[in-house]
Amino acid sequence: MSEAHWHDAGPADAVPDGEVVGCQLAGRQIALARLGSECFAFDAWCTHGQAALTDGFVEADGSIECPLHQGRFDIRSGKALCEPLEQHLQTFALKIEDGRVWVRLG
């Protein structure tokens, strides 16, 4: 396994509250979501089917709903919350420094 590195994912203000946006980091598609003052990073693809979570819906309870089969994941932990999901979502460490979002991959 490769060593973990922090990657610049762009300006923090490009992630609107209650929404999800995508970015390409180190050859991976990553989703970023904001809930109030907190931001979260996770794999951009649903574990159930090839659906882009960047087209999903961020709920006030901290979950994201897949647009394809309405499965929901907790954006904080990646935990699959309901059927048809059987596999959790990979999440990544995230920090905001000097107005930029940094995601740790590796």
ChimeraX attribute file (.defattr): number of C-alpha atoms within 10 A of each C-alpha:
attribute: neighborCount
match mode: 1-to-1
recipient: residues
	/A:1	4
	/A:2	6
	/A:3	6
	/A:4	10
	/A:5	11
	/A:6	15
	/A:7	15
	/A:8	16
	/A:9	22
	/A:10	15
	/A:11	14
	/A:12	18
	/A:13	11
	/A:14	15
	/A:15	19
	/A:16	15
	/A:17	15
	/A:18	16
	/A:19	17
	/A:20	24
	/A:21	18
	/A:22	20
	/A:23	16
	/A:24	12
	/A:25	15
	/A:26	11
	/A:27	7
	/A:28	11
	/A:29	15
	/A:30	25
	/A:31	24
	/A:32	27
	/A:33	24
	/A:34	22
	/A:35	20
	/A:36	10
	/A:37	6
	/A:38	12
	/A:39	22
	/A:40	22
	/A:41	28
	/A:42	23
	/A:43	21
	/A:44	26
	/A:45	19
	/A:46	26
	/A:47	21
	/A:48	18
	/A:49	12
	/A:50	10
	/A:51	16
	/A:52	19
	/A:53	26
	/A:54	25
	/A:55	19
	/A:56	21
	/A:57	17
	/A:58	24
	/A:59	15
	/A:60	10
	/A:61	9
	/A:62	17
	/A:63	21
	/A:64	27
	/A:65	21
	/A:66	24
	/A:67	16
	/A:68	15
	/A:69	14
	/A:70	15
	/A:71	21
	/A:72	25
	/A:73	25
	/A:74	19
	/A:75	28
	/A:76	17
	/A:77	17
	/A:78	20
	/A:79	18
	/A:80	22
	/A:81	17
	/A:82	11
	/A:83	11
	/A:84	14
	/A:85	20
	/A:86	13
	/A:87	14
	/A:88	16
	/A:89	21
	/A:90	17
	/A:91	22
	/A:92	19
	/A:93	14
	/A:94	21
	/A:95	17
	/A:96	16
	/A:97	11
	/A:98	7
	/A:99	12
	/A:100	15
	/A:101	23
	/A:102	20
	/A:103	24
	/A:104	17
	/A:105	18
	/A:106	10
